[in-house]
Amino acid sequence: MAAQQIREAVERYVQLVETGPTAEILALYAPDAVVEDPIGSDPRRGHAAIGELYDALAQVQRKTELHTLRINGNHAAVSFTLVTEAGGSRMTLSPIDVMEFDDDGRITGMRAYWGPDDMQVDKI
Amino acid sequence: MAAQQIREAVERYVQLVETGPTAEILALYAPDAVVEDPIGSDPRRGHAAIGELYDALAQVQRKTELHTLRINGNHAAVSFTLVTEAGGSRMTLSPIDVMEFDDDGRITGMRAYWGPDDMQVDKI
């Protein structure tokens, strides 16, 4: 796996978290991928379980910005900001996600580092 | 593990990477901790093997700055910058480290996300 291929996959991931659709996000994941979001929660295995996460996001207005991306071999860590707006509230969250890739460039594992203290909610 | 206890351990870690000594850094690690720095390299298990990493740093002038810290349960992810100076060269590296802690607040695992492209070297 070339670093450039992983870089493009992560950039596309952060972009798709903003725009959707869920199906295109899931296409970045291997079929048996495992996601822990946030880290420490029950792992979600496979596209159906993982898709629930992104379907929930699809209900709200959202915007993402990629900050820092680090890559080595089949591993990546990325910090980005997600801002969602719904029902008169703005939620801002800047997680650090770590991802592992298979040799086809698909995500086999993702763990999102953020805690309840990291979620900022404002009235708009 | 309270988030505050992990926060203080990570802040102390980043500070000690600047100041040393190695012994105090190792005191933050459980005896059988495993470190992968950078991620994908051979894991170092135990204080003796881990200490080699920080002993190498002890030979050079260094400065650290913590940027972002995310915590959930026994897990933390931190982005920080390390600047070292030695032999007329300045090396700047901003890794993203992920850490897992035991119930005593000691680091049981650390994986450092950075690649060769992320190390900037300048003449000084």
gemmi code that builds the backbone of each chain (N, CA, C; Angstrom):
import gemmi

chains = {
    "A": [
        ("MET", (0.838, -1.201, 0.000), (0.000, 0.000, 0.000), (0.876, 1.255, 0.000)),
        ("ALA", (0.754, 2.045, -1.069), (1.478, 3.309, -1.114), (0.792, 4.304, -0.177)),
        ("ALA", (1.633, 5.140, 0.456), (1.092, 6.147, 1.370), (0.083, 7.038, 0.632)),
        ("GLN", (0.371, 7.315, -0.635), (-0.505, 8.217, -1.389), (-1.921, 7.634, -1.530)),
        ("GLN", (-1.984, 6.319, -1.697), (-3.286, 5.658, -1.842), (-4.085, 5.756, -0.527)),
        ("ILE", (-3.381, 5.569, 0.584), (-4.047, 5.689, 1.885), (-4.461, 7.134, 2.130)),
        ("ARG", (-3.574, 8.068, 1.766), (-3.902, 9.491, 1.945), (-5.195, 9.832, 1.212)),
        ("GLU", (-5.306, 9.376, -0.020), (-6.503, 9.689, -0.799), (-7.753, 9.046, -0.194)),
        ("ALA", (-7.610, 7.837, 0.330), (-8.750, 7.162, 0.953), (-9.217, 7.928, 2.191)),
        ("VAL", (-8.263, 8.398, 3.004), (-8.648, 9.120, 4.220), (-9.269, 10.462, 3.866)),
        ("GLU", (-8.685, 11.147, 2.901), (-9.262, 12.434, 2.482), (-10.690, 12.229, 1.963)),
        ("ARG", (-10.859, 11.161, 1.209), (-12.195, 10.866, 0.679), (-13.154, 10.529, 1.826)),
        ("TYR", (-12.660, 9.792, 2.807), (-13.489, 9.453, 3.969), (-14.010, 10.720, 4.660)),
        ("VAL", (-13.102, 11.639, 4.958), (-13.493, 12.857, 5.688), (-14.475, 13.674, 4.844)),
        ("GLN", (-14.245, 13.702, 3.534), (-15.159, 14.422, 2.644), (-16.549, 13.767, 2.645)),
        ("LEU", (-16.563, 12.435, 2.592), (-17.850, 11.728, 2.524), (-18.618, 11.786, 3.847)),
        ("VAL", (-17.909, 11.939, 4.947), (-18.619, 12.128, 6.218), (-19.442, 13.412, 6.135)),
        ("GLU", (-18.958, 14.383, 5.361), (-19.727, 15.615, 5.164), (-20.890, 15.420, 4.183)),
        ("THR", (-20.618, 14.747, 3.091), (-21.599, 14.740, 1.995), (-22.446, 13.475, 1.911)),
        ("GLY", (-21.933, 12.353, 2.490), (-22.569, 11.080, 2.226), (-22.428, 10.733, 0.755)),
        ("PRO", (-23.190, 9.777, 0.195), (-24.116, 8.933, 0.947), (-23.388, 7.807, 1.708)),
        ("THR", (-24.137, 7.193, 2.618), (-23.589, 6.104, 3.423), (-22.969, 5.023, 2.553)),
        ("ALA", (-23.599, 4.711, 1.432), (-23.103, 3.618, 0.585), (-21.675, 3.882, 0.111)),
        ("GLU", (-21.372, 5.151, -0.173), (-20.011, 5.455, -0.639), (-19.005, 5.409, 0.496)),
        ("ILE", (-19.453, 5.762, 1.690), (-18.566, 5.616, 2.853), (-18.275, 4.133, 3.069)),
        ("LEU", (-19.326, 3.310, 3.011), (-19.148, 1.872, 3.256), (-18.247, 1.239, 2.207)),
        ("ALA", (-18.251, 1.789, 0.999), (-17.389, 1.239, -0.057), (-15.910, 1.412, 0.289)),
        ("LEU", (-15.599, 2.325, 1.220), (-14.210, 2.489, 1.665), (-13.808, 1.397, 2.640)),
        ("TYR", (-14.789, 0.715, 3.224), (-14.533, -0.315, 4.235), (-14.526, -1.713, 3.608)),
        ("ALA", (-13.637, -2.585, 4.071), (-13.705, -4.003, 3.730), (-15.006, -4.570, 4.297)),
        ("PRO", (-15.542, -5.644, 3.681), (-16.851, -6.166, 4.116), (-16.878, -6.562, 5.600)),
        ("ASP", (-15.765, -7.084, 6.111), (-15.749, -7.532, 7.506), (-15.012, -6.543, 8.412)),
        ("ALA", (-14.975, -5.294, 8.024), (-14.281, -4.267, 8.815), (-14.915, -4.134, 10.198)),
        ("VAL", (-14.103, -3.660, 11.141), (-14.564, -3.462, 12.512), (-14.366, -2.000, 12.890)),
        ("VAL", (-15.421, -1.381, 13.424), (-15.379, 0.032, 13.791), (-15.725, 0.197, 15.263)),
        ("GLU", (-14.899, 0.953, 15.967), (-15.174, 1.312, 17.360), (-15.259, 2.827, 17.420)),
        ("ASP", (-16.480, 3.357, 17.521), (-16.670, 4.804, 17.474), (-17.739, 5.193, 18.468)),
        ("PRO", (-17.383, 5.731, 19.650), (-16.024, 6.039, 20.073), (-15.284, 4.795, 20.557)),
        ("ILE", (-13.970, 4.906, 20.664), (-13.163, 3.807, 21.169), (-13.657, 3.408, 22.559)),
        ("GLY", (-13.733, 2.108, 22.789), (-14.250, 1.611, 24.061), (-15.705, 1.180, 23.949)),
        ("SER", (-16.414, 1.637, 22.904), (-17.793, 1.187, 22.707), (-17.788, -0.184, 22.035)),
        ("ASP", (-18.965, -0.816, 21.982), (-19.046, -2.135, 21.349), (-18.626, -2.039, 19.889)),
        ("PRO", (-17.703, -2.899, 19.466), (-17.270, -2.846, 18.070), (-18.414, -3.212, 17.127)),
        ("ARG", (-18.483, -2.494, 16.005), (-19.437, -2.788, 14.939), (-18.680, -3.525, 13.847)),
        ("ARG", (-19.172, -4.700, 13.478), (-18.490, -5.513, 12.465), (-19.374, -5.633, 11.225)),
        ("GLY", (-18.820, -5.277, 10.073), (-19.540, -5.442, 8.806), (-20.305, -4.208, 8.399)),
        ("HIS", (-20.646, -4.159, 7.110), (-21.230, -2.954, 6.531), (-22.569, -2.584, 7.153)),
        ("ALA", (-23.420, -3.585, 7.482), (-24.747, -3.258, 8.003), (-24.617, -2.505, 9.333)),
        ("ALA", (-23.797, -3.048, 10.227), (-23.650, -2.432, 11.547), (-22.930, -1.093, 11.449)),
        ("ILE", (-21.926, -1.020, 10.599), (-21.164, 0.223, 10.445), (-22.045, 1.303, 9.795)),
        ("GLY", (-22.874, 0.885, 8.851), (-23.705, 1.847, 8.138), (-24.664, 2.602, 9.047)),
        ("GLU", (-25.078, 1.979, 10.156), (-25.980, 2.660, 11.094), (-25.385, 3.970, 11.595)),
        ("LEU", (-24.071, 3.955, 11.815), (-23.382, 5.158, 12.293), (-23.563, 6.307, 11.308)),
        ("TYR", (-23.340, 6.007, 10.034), (-23.349, 7.064, 9.026), (-24.770, 7.425, 8.607)),
        ("ASP", (-25.695, 6.465, 8.709), (-27.099, 6.780, 8.449), (-27.619, 7.801, 9.467)),
        ("ALA", (-27.162, 7.680, 10.704), (-27.578, 8.639, 11.726), (-27.094, 10.036, 11.352)),
        ("LEU", (-25.878, 10.125, 10.853), (-25.324, 11.416, 10.431), (-26.087, 12.002, 9.250)),
        ("ALA", (-26.601, 11.099, 8.385), (-27.245, 11.553, 7.147), (-28.492, 12.375, 7.431)),
        ("GLN", (-28.996, 12.301, 8.687), (-30.212, 13.035, 9.056), (-29.939, 14.511, 9.304)),
        ("VAL", (-28.673, 14.891, 9.451), (-28.366, 16.269, 9.875), (-27.455, 16.957, 8.865)),
        ("GLN", (-27.496, 18.289, 8.895), (-26.540, 19.088, 8.132), (-25.155, 18.890, 8.725)),
        ("ARG", (-24.132, 18.748, 7.883), (-22.820, 18.548, 8.474), (-21.709, 19.087, 7.595)),
        ("LYS", (-20.587, 19.338, 8.249), (-19.424, 19.929, 7.583), (-18.201, 19.313, 8.244)),
        ("THR", (-17.192, 18.989, 7.423), (-15.965, 18.403, 8.002), (-14.751, 19.185, 7.522)),
        ("GLU", (-13.704, 19.138, 8.325), (-12.417, 19.720, 7.938), (-11.298, 18.819, 8.430)),
        ("LEU", (-10.443, 18.422, 7.518), (-9.311, 17.569, 7.884), (-8.168, 18.430, 8.420)),
        ("HIS", (-7.603, 18.023, 9.559), (-6.495, 18.803, 10.131), (-5.145, 18.109, 9.892)),
        ("THR", (-4.950, 16.961, 10.498), (-3.635, 16.306, 10.460), (-3.807, 14.855, 10.057)),
        ("LEU", (-2.917, 14.381, 9.192), (-2.979, 13.003, 8.714), (-1.575, 12.402, 8.805)),
        ("ARG", (-1.467, 11.268, 9.481), (-0.179, 10.590, 9.617), (-0.338, 9.178, 9.086)),
        ("ILE", (0.628, 8.737, 8.288), (0.536, 7.443, 7.610), (1.848, 6.695, 7.758)),
        ("ASN", (1.754, 5.402, 8.031), (2.927, 4.533, 7.946), (2.445, 3.139, 7.588)),
        ("GLY", (2.967, 2.592, 6.498), (2.544, 1.265, 6.067), (1.044, 1.255, 5.833)),
        ("ASN", (0.352, 0.293, 6.428), (-1.093, 0.173, 6.239), (-1.893, 0.910, 7.318)),
        ("HIS", (-1.216, 1.815, 8.038), (-1.856, 2.487, 9.170), (-1.965, 3.985, 8.922)),
        ("ALA", (-3.067, 4.554, 9.394), (-3.237, 6.006, 9.316), (-3.894, 6.520, 10.586)),
        ("ALA", (-3.542, 7.737, 10.967), (-4.236, 8.456, 12.041), (-4.593, 9.822, 11.487)),
        ("VAL", (-5.810, 10.255, 11.760), (-6.280, 11.525, 11.200), (-7.054, 12.292, 12.257)),
        ("SER", (-6.776, 13.580, 12.357), (-7.613, 14.438, 13.199), (-8.418, 15.332, 12.268)),
        ("PHE", (-9.694, 15.449, 12.580), (-10.567, 16.295, 11.758), (-11.681, 16.832, 12.638)),
        ("THR", (-12.398, 17.817, 12.110), (-13.530, 18.386, 12.841), (-14.811, 18.104, 12.076)),
        ("LEU", (-15.817, 17.687, 12.824), (-17.159, 17.471, 12.282), (-18.101, 18.445, 12.979)),
        ("VAL", (-18.794, 19.249, 12.193), (-19.812, 20.157, 12.735), (-21.154, 19.736, 12.170)),
        ("THR", (-22.114, 19.465, 13.045), (-23.458, 19.113, 12.581), (-24.453, 20.158, 13.092)),
        ("GLU", (-25.510, 20.361, 12.322), (-26.571, 21.267, 12.740), (-27.903, 20.572, 12.559)),
        ("ALA", (-28.724, 20.619, 13.613), (-30.058, 20.011, 13.554), (-30.871, 20.533, 14.729)),
        ("GLY", (-32.123, 20.788, 14.485), (-33.043, 21.162, 15.576), (-32.579, 22.345, 16.384)),
        ("GLY", (-31.934, 23.313, 15.730), (-31.523, 24.514, 16.455), (-30.267, 24.351, 17.270)),
        ("SER", (-29.542, 23.236, 17.074), (-28.299, 23.025, 17.813), (-27.145, 22.763, 16.852)),
        ("ARG", (-25.983, 23.289, 17.212), (-24.762, 22.989, 16.483), (-23.872, 22.122, 17.386)),
        ("MET", (-23.434, 20.979, 16.844), (-22.551, 20.091, 17.592), (-21.190, 20.086, 16.895)),
        ("THR", (-20.139, 20.345, 17.656), (-18.781, 20.354, 17.111), (-17.957, 19.280, 17.806)),
        ("LEU", (-17.328, 18.437, 17.003), (-16.540, 17.329, 17.543), (-15.283, 17.184, 16.686)),
        ("SER", (-14.126, 17.098, 17.333), (-12.864, 16.917, 16.606), (-12.186, 15.636, 17.090)),
        ("PRO", (-12.565, 14.509, 16.495), (-11.972, 13.241, 16.921), (-10.596, 13.028, 16.298)),
        ("ILE", (-9.878, 12.063, 16.848), (-8.696, 11.500, 16.184), (-9.060, 10.065, 15.836)),
        ("ASP", (-9.119, 9.757, 14.557), (-9.450, 8.397, 14.108), (-8.174, 7.674, 13.701)),
        ("VAL", (-8.052, 6.415, 14.088), (-6.963, 5.595, 13.548), (-7.587, 4.503, 12.688)),
        ("MET", (-6.921, 4.212, 11.587), (-7.441, 3.263, 10.605), (-6.351, 2.293, 10.184)),
        ("GLU", (-6.781, 1.066, 9.872), (-5.866, 0.091, 9.290), (-6.455, -0.326, 7.945)),
        ("PHE", (-5.586, -0.553, 6.966), (-6.019, -0.838, 5.598), (-5.552, -2.219, 5.165)),
        ("ASP", (-6.311, -2.841, 4.257), (-5.834, -4.073, 3.640), (-5.053, -3.730, 2.370)),
        ("ASP", (-4.569, -4.757, 1.697), (-3.699, -4.510, 0.550), (-4.451, -3.945, -0.644)),
        ("ASP", (-5.790, -3.981, -0.590), (-6.589, -3.355, -1.649), (-6.934, -1.904, -1.308)),
        ("GLY", (-6.426, -1.414, -0.179), (-6.681, -0.025, 0.180), (-8.019, 0.195, 0.855)),
        ("ARG", (-8.648, -0.891, 1.311), (-9.913, -0.746, 2.041), (-9.647, -0.746, 3.545)),
        ("ILE", (-10.468, 0.006, 4.256), (-10.318, 0.107, 5.709), (-10.786, -1.204, 6.348)),
        ("THR", (-9.912, -1.835, 7.141), (-10.303, -3.061, 7.852), (-10.648, -2.773, 9.309)),
        ("GLY", (-10.163, -1.665, 9.823), (-10.464, -1.301, 11.202), (-10.395, 0.199, 11.384)),
        ("MET", (-11.314, 0.735, 12.176), (-11.286, 2.158, 12.509), (-11.666, 2.310, 13.976)),
        ("ARG", (-10.877, 3.082, 14.695), (-11.188, 3.395, 16.089), (-11.151, 4.910, 16.238)),
        ("ALA", (-12.231, 5.473, 16.767), (-12.360, 6.927, 16.869), (-12.115, 7.356, 18.316)),
        ("TYR", (-11.088, 8.179, 18.511), (-10.749, 8.664, 19.850), (-11.452, 9.987, 20.111)),
        ("TRP", (-12.455, 9.946, 20.935), (-13.114, 11.145, 21.458), (-13.941, 10.717, 22.648)),
        ("GLY", (-14.161, 11.628, 23.540), (-14.963, 11.335, 24.723), (-16.077, 12.353, 24.863)),
        ("PRO", (-16.962, 12.113, 25.822), (-18.100, 13.007, 26.023), (-17.660, 14.459, 26.236)),
        ("ASP", (-16.498, 14.652, 26.846), (-16.028, 16.019, 27.103), (-15.646, 16.754, 25.820)),
        ("ASP", (-15.477, 16.008, 24.728), (-14.966, 16.619, 23.495), (-16.082, 17.101, 22.580)),
        ("MET", (-17.326, 16.859, 22.959), (-18.455, 17.248, 22.123), (-19.019, 18.577, 22.619)),
        ("GLN", (-18.957, 19.575, 21.742), (-19.430, 20.907, 22.124), (-20.768, 21.161, 21.451)),
        ("VAL", (-21.759, 21.554, 22.236), (-23.095, 21.812, 21.689), (-23.474, 23.269, 21.946)),
        ("ASP", (-23.867, 23.970, 20.880), (-24.297, 25.362, 20.993), (-25.675, 25.530, 20.369)),
        ("LYS", (-26.433, 26.471, 20.918), (-27.686, 26.864, 20.255), (-27.366, 27.729, 19.044)),
        ("ILE", (-28.153, 27.593, 18.011), (-27.927, 28.440, 16.830), (-29.210, 29.191, 16.465)),
    ],
    "B": [
        ("MET", (-10.565, 4.339, 35.617), (-9.614, 5.422, 35.314), (-10.363, 6.705, 34.970)),
        ("ALA", (-10.151, 7.732, 35.761), (-10.758, 9.020, 35.440), (-10.003, 9.642, 34.273)),
        ("ALA", (-10.773, 10.342, 33.418), (-10.143, 11.008, 32.270), (-9.057, 11.969, 32.738)),
        ("GLN", (-9.297, 12.604, 33.883), (-8.328, 13.590, 34.374), (-6.980, 12.941, 34.690)),
        ("GLN", (-7.026, 11.712, 35.203), (-5.777, 11.007, 35.544), (-5.001, 10.662, 34.265)),
        ("ILE", (-5.734, 10.247, 33.233), (-5.083, 9.948, 31.956), (-4.539, 11.234, 31.339)),
        ("ARG", (-5.337, 12.300, 31.416), (-4.889, 13.584, 30.870), (-3.553, 14.003, 31.498)),
        ("GLU", (-3.471, 13.880, 32.809), (-2.234, 14.293, 33.490), (-1.055, 13.400, 33.096)),
        ("ALA", (-1.329, 12.100, 32.913), (-0.245, 11.189, 32.516), (0.269, 11.534, 31.123)),
        ("VAL", (-0.646, 11.845, 30.202), (-0.212, 12.166, 28.833), (0.535, 13.501, 28.818)),
        ("GLU", (0.032, 14.481, 29.560), (0.729, 15.777, 29.621), (2.132, 15.602, 30.206)),
        ("ARG", (2.221, 14.749, 31.204), (3.527, 14.494, 31.818), (4.440, 13.760, 30.826)),
        ("TYR", (3.862, 12.848, 30.068), (4.643, 12.119, 29.059), (5.262, 13.093, 28.057)),
        ("VAL", (4.432, 13.979, 27.499), (4.929, 14.910, 26.469), (5.990, 15.834, 27.084)),
        ("GLN", (5.789, 16.248, 28.330), (6.777, 17.090, 28.998), (8.093, 16.340, 29.195)),
        ("LEU", (7.992, 15.077, 29.613), (9.211, 14.301, 29.892), (9.963, 13.928, 28.612)),
        ("VAL", (9.246, 13.833, 27.485), (9.966, 13.600, 26.219), (10.906, 14.779, 25.957)),
        ("GLU", (10.522, 15.958, 26.436), (11.402, 17.128, 26.300), (12.544, 17.106, 27.309)),
        ("THR", (12.232, 16.772, 28.538), (13.216, 16.985, 29.610), (13.941, 15.719, 30.048)),
        ("GLY", (13.339, 14.531, 29.784), (13.854, 13.333, 30.401), (13.683, 13.427, 31.895)),
        ("PRO", (14.365, 12.581, 32.714), (15.205, 11.492, 32.239), (14.378, 10.272, 31.795)),
        ("THR", (15.060, 9.362, 31.107), (14.398, 8.149, 30.621), (13.686, 7.408, 31.749)),
        ("ALA", (14.304, 7.364, 32.918), (13.724, 6.591, 34.028), (12.326, 7.099, 34.386)),
        ("GLU", (12.155, 8.418, 34.319), (10.832, 8.960, 34.671), (9.808, 8.688, 33.576)),
        ("ILE", (10.272, 8.669, 32.326), (9.354, 8.286, 31.241), (8.925, 6.833, 31.435)),
        ("LEU", (9.893, 5.974, 31.723), (9.581, 4.542, 31.879), (8.647, 4.303, 33.055)),
        ("ALA", (8.708, 5.161, 34.061), (7.817, 5.010, 35.219), (6.358, 5.207, 34.817)),
        ("LEU", (6.121, 5.864, 33.680), (4.747, 6.032, 33.192), (4.235, 4.751, 32.540)),
        ("TYR", (5.150, 3.842, 32.183), (4.788, 2.607, 31.491), (4.662, 1.433, 32.471)),
        ("ALA", (3.682, 0.565, 32.250), (3.622, -0.709, 32.967), (4.861, -1.528, 32.583)),
        ("PRO", (5.301, -2.431, 33.469), (6.545, -3.177, 33.210), (6.523, -3.954, 31.897)),
        ("ASP", (5.364, -4.494, 31.531), (5.292, -5.312, 30.315), (4.638, -4.550, 29.157)),
        ("ALA", (4.727, -3.225, 29.205), (4.112, -2.405, 28.153), (4.737, -2.714, 26.795)),
        ("VAL", (3.971, -2.451, 25.748), (4.429, -2.681, 24.377), (4.356, -1.363, 23.606)),
        ("VAL", (5.458, -1.023, 22.956), (5.536, 0.238, 22.209), (5.885, -0.049, 20.754)),
        ("GLU", (5.127, 0.560, 19.853), (5.408, 0.500, 18.414), (5.627, 1.930, 17.949)),
        ("ASP", (6.871, 2.304, 17.707), (7.204, 3.692, 17.365), (8.298, 3.693, 16.309)),
        ("PRO", (7.971, 3.929, 15.025), (6.636, 4.211, 14.508), (5.785, 2.950, 14.381)),
        ("ILE", (4.477, 3.151, 14.224), (3.568, 2.030, 14.042), (4.011, 1.217, 12.817)),
        ("GLY", (3.960, -0.095, 12.970), (4.415, -0.979, 11.900), (5.827, -1.487, 12.123)),
        ("SER", (6.589, -0.823, 13.014), (7.929, -1.315, 13.340), (7.813, -2.437, 14.365)),
        ("ASP", (8.917, -3.155, 14.602), (8.891, -4.249, 15.579), (8.495, -3.710, 16.944)),
        ("PRO", (7.514, -4.331, 17.584), (7.100, -3.853, 18.909), (8.218, -4.031, 19.941)),
        ("ARG", (8.359, -3.064, 20.813), (9.302, -3.142, 21.937), (8.505, -3.486, 23.182)),
        ("ARG", (8.878, -4.555, 23.845), (8.149, -4.991, 25.037), (9.034, -4.845, 26.271)),
        ("GLY", (8.527, -4.148, 27.276), (9.228, -4.026, 28.551), (10.117, -2.797, 28.612)),
        ("HIS", (10.463, -2.424, 29.845), (11.174, -1.165, 30.085), (12.535, -1.103, 29.402)),
        ("ALA", (13.265, -2.220, 29.362), (14.618, -2.183, 28.792), (14.547, -1.821, 27.311)),
        ("ALA", (13.664, -2.498, 26.590), (13.560, -2.253, 25.143), (12.967, -0.874, 24.861)),
        ("ILE", (11.985, -0.482, 25.658), (11.350, 0.826, 25.450), (12.327, 1.952, 25.786)),
        ("GLY", (13.127, 1.729, 26.820), (14.067, 2.760, 27.263), (15.071, 3.148, 26.190)),
        ("GLU", (15.412, 2.206, 25.303), (16.360, 2.519, 24.224), (15.878, 3.683, 23.373)),
        ("LEU", (14.566, 3.737, 23.146), (13.985, 4.834, 22.349), (14.285, 6.190, 22.978)),
        ("TYR", (14.042, 6.259, 24.293), (14.162, 7.551, 24.968), (15.615, 7.875, 25.293)),
        ("ASP", (16.445, 6.846, 25.460), (17.879, 7.095, 25.646), (18.474, 7.743, 24.402)),
        ("ALA", (17.997, 7.321, 23.233), (18.501, 7.933, 21.995), (18.154, 9.420, 21.969)),
        ("LEU", (16.940, 9.752, 22.412), (16.520, 11.156, 22.462), (17.346, 11.967, 23.453)),
        ("ALA", (17.794, 11.301, 24.522), (18.494, 12.009, 25.599), (19.810, 12.603, 25.118)),
        ("GLN", (20.275, 12.163, 23.950), (21.556, 12.648, 23.420), (21.421, 14.019, 22.764)),
        ("VAL", (20.187, 14.458, 22.500), (20.007, 15.678, 21.715), (19.170, 16.700, 22.483)),
        ("GLN", (19.339, 17.980, 22.103), (18.464, 19.042, 22.606), (17.061, 18.803, 22.061)),
        ("ARG", (16.046, 18.991, 22.897), (14.713, 18.750, 22.371), (13.664, 19.619, 23.051)),
        ("LYS", (12.579, 19.777, 22.339), (11.477, 20.621, 22.797), (10.198, 19.960, 22.322)),
        ("THR", (9.167, 19.972, 23.169), (7.889, 19.367, 22.766), (6.753, 20.357, 22.991)),
        ("GLU", (5.696, 20.192, 22.219), (4.482, 20.973, 22.420), (3.280, 20.082, 22.163)),
        ("LEU", (2.379, 20.012, 23.137), (1.171, 19.201, 23.009), (0.111, 19.993, 22.246)),
        ("HIS", (-0.525, 19.347, 21.253), (-1.560, 20.033, 20.484), (-2.958, 19.558, 20.888)),
        ("THR", (-3.279, 18.307, 20.608), (-4.639, 17.809, 20.814), (-4.591, 16.516, 21.602)),
        ("LEU", (-5.506, 16.384, 22.549), (-5.566, 15.190, 23.384), (-7.011, 14.726, 23.451)),
        ("ARG", (-7.248, 13.462, 23.098), (-8.590, 12.889, 23.143), (-8.553, 11.666, 24.038)),
        ("ILE", (-9.546, 11.550, 24.899), (-9.565, 10.492, 25.914), (-10.940, 9.858, 25.964)),
        ("ASN", (-10.980, 8.529, 26.056), (-12.229, 7.828, 26.359), (-11.864, 6.545, 27.101)),
        ("GLY", (-12.413, 6.386, 28.280), (-12.103, 5.195, 29.072), (-10.608, 5.116, 29.314)),
        ("ASN", (-10.025, 3.947, 29.007), (-8.595, 3.742, 29.240), (-7.748, 4.071, 28.015)),
        ("HIS", (-8.334, 4.806, 27.067), (-7.655, 5.091, 25.802), (-7.391, 6.589, 25.641)),
        ("ALA", (-6.264, 6.909, 25.037), (-5.951, 8.295, 24.719), (-5.275, 8.373, 23.364)),
        ("ALA", (-5.508, 9.473, 22.663), (-4.772, 9.809, 21.445), (-4.278, 11.235, 21.614)),
        ("VAL", (-3.030, 11.460, 21.243), (-2.437, 12.784, 21.443), (-1.608, 13.160, 20.224)),
        ("SER", (-1.770, 14.385, 19.771), (-0.873, 14.902, 18.737), (0.031, 15.934, 19.402)),
        ("PHE", (1.302, 15.852, 19.074), (2.257, 16.802, 19.647), (3.411, 16.970, 18.676)),
        ("THR", (4.211, 17.997, 18.912), (5.391, 18.234, 18.071), (6.652, 18.056, 18.900)),
        ("LEU", (7.605, 17.356, 18.309), (8.934, 17.178, 18.908), (9.945, 17.835, 17.984)),
        ("VAL", (10.724, 18.765, 18.542), (11.811, 19.387, 17.782), (13.123, 19.009, 18.458)),
        ("THR", (14.042, 18.429, 17.691), (15.358, 18.099, 18.255), (16.434, 18.866, 17.499)),
        ("GLU", (17.515, 19.176, 18.196), (18.648, 19.833, 17.560), (19.920, 19.101, 17.940)),
        ("ALA", (20.704, 18.780, 16.928), (21.983, 18.092, 17.173), (22.826, 18.201, 15.912)),
        ("GLY", (24.119, 18.415, 16.086), (25.057, 18.390, 14.963), (24.679, 19.324, 13.843)),
        ("GLY", (24.133, 20.505, 14.189), (23.826, 21.480, 13.155), (22.538, 21.218, 12.404)),
        ("SER", (21.736, 20.271, 12.884), (20.468, 19.975, 12.227), (19.304, 20.088, 13.208)),
        ("ARG", (18.202, 20.568, 12.678), (16.968, 20.597, 13.461), (15.992, 19.622, 12.817)),
        ("MET", (15.453, 18.716, 13.636), (14.477, 17.737, 13.157), (13.133, 18.062, 13.805)),
        ("THR", (12.098, 18.174, 12.994), (10.751, 18.462, 13.503), (9.823, 17.316, 13.114)),
        ("LEU", (9.125, 16.795, 14.112), (8.229, 15.660, 13.885), (6.977, 15.863, 14.727)),
        ("SER", (5.809, 15.712, 14.111), (4.546, 15.856, 14.845), (3.755, 14.564, 14.730)),
        ("PRO", (4.024, 13.607, 15.609), (3.313, 12.330, 15.548), (1.928, 12.417, 16.186)),
        ("ILE", (1.111, 11.414, 15.901), (-0.092, 11.171, 16.681), (0.133, 9.857, 17.417)),
        ("ASP", (0.179, 9.914, 18.736), (0.387, 8.706, 19.537), (-0.943, 8.241, 20.112)),
        ("VAL", (-1.198, 6.942, 20.072), (-2.341, 6.403, 20.807), (-1.816, 5.537, 21.946)),
        ("MET", (-2.494, 5.625, 23.069), (-2.043, 4.933, 24.279), (-3.215, 4.221, 24.935)),
        ("GLU", (-2.895, 3.083, 25.568), (-3.888, 2.395, 26.395), (-3.318, 2.315, 27.815)),
        ("PHE", (-4.189, 2.451, 28.804), (-3.768, 2.512, 30.196), (-4.353, 1.355, 30.993)),
        ("ASP", (-3.638, 0.945, 32.042), (-4.219, -0.027, 32.976), (-4.944, 0.728, 34.092)),
        ("ASP", (-5.526, -0.021, 35.008), (-6.350, 0.614, 36.030), (-5.531, 1.410, 37.042)),
        ("ASP", (-4.202, 1.236, 37.002), (-3.335, 2.049, 37.855), (-2.869, 3.310, 37.144)),
        ("GLY", (-3.345, 3.517, 35.915), (-2.967, 4.723, 35.193), (-1.625, 4.623, 34.499)),
        ("ARG", (-1.114, 3.402, 34.368), (0.153, 3.225, 33.641), (-0.118, 2.840, 32.198)),
        ("ILE", (0.749, 3.290, 31.306), (0.597, 2.997, 29.881), (0.933, 1.522, 29.639)),
        ("THR", (-0.002, 0.784, 29.048), (0.268, -0.624, 28.706), (0.624, -0.777, 27.230)),
        ("GLY", (0.223, 0.183, 26.429), (0.538, 0.128, 25.005), (0.612, 1.522, 24.416)),
        ("MET", (1.563, 1.720, 23.520), (1.676, 3.000, 22.814), (2.039, 2.700, 21.369)),
        ("ARG", (1.316, 3.326, 20.438), (1.640, 3.202, 19.017), (1.741, 4.620, 18.468)),
        ("ALA", (2.851, 4.916, 17.814), (3.115, 6.268, 17.314), (2.895, 6.303, 15.810)),
        ("TYR", (1.943, 7.120, 15.385), (1.621, 7.255, 13.962), (2.447, 8.379, 13.357)),
        ("TRP", (3.424, 8.009, 12.581), (4.187, 8.956, 11.759), (4.974, 8.145, 10.744)),
        ("GLY", (5.275, 8.768, 9.648), (6.035, 8.089, 8.613), (7.241, 8.915, 8.211)),
        ("PRO", (8.074, 8.342, 7.374), (9.289, 9.042, 6.939), (8.984, 10.413, 6.335)),
        ("ASP", (7.832, 10.551, 5.674), (7.488, 11.833, 5.047), (7.190, 12.919, 6.073)),
        ("ASP", (6.956, 12.514, 7.313), (6.528, 13.477, 8.331), (7.697, 14.083, 9.100)),
        ("MET", (8.913, 13.642, 8.805), (10.079, 14.145, 9.532), (10.750, 15.226, 8.686)),
        ("GLN", (10.784, 16.428, 9.245), (11.383, 17.561, 8.529), (12.752, 17.861, 9.127)),
        ("VAL", (13.770, 17.924, 8.284), (15.135, 18.197, 8.766), (15.644, 19.483, 8.117)),
        ("ASP", (16.117, 20.417, 8.961), (16.670, 21.681, 8.469), (18.071, 21.882, 9.039)),
        ("LYS", (18.908, 22.567, 8.269), (20.192, 23.018, 8.811), (19.959, 24.210, 9.730)),
        ("ILE", (20.759, 24.302, 10.792), (20.595, 25.461, 11.686), (21.932, 26.182, 11.842)),
    ],
}
model = gemmi.Model(1)
for chain_id, residues in chains.items():
    chain = gemmi.Chain(chain_id)
    for i, (resn, *xyz) in enumerate(residues, 1):
        res = gemmi.Residue()
        res.name, res.seqid = resn, gemmi.SeqId(i, " ")
        for name, pos in zip(("N", "CA", "C"), xyz):
            atom = gemmi.Atom()
            atom.name, atom.element = name, gemmi.Element(name[0])
            atom.pos, atom.b_iso = gemmi.Position(*pos), 0.0
            res.add_atom(atom)
        chain.add_residue(res)
    model.add_chain(chain)
structure = gemmi.Structure()
structure.add_model(model)
structure.setup_entities()
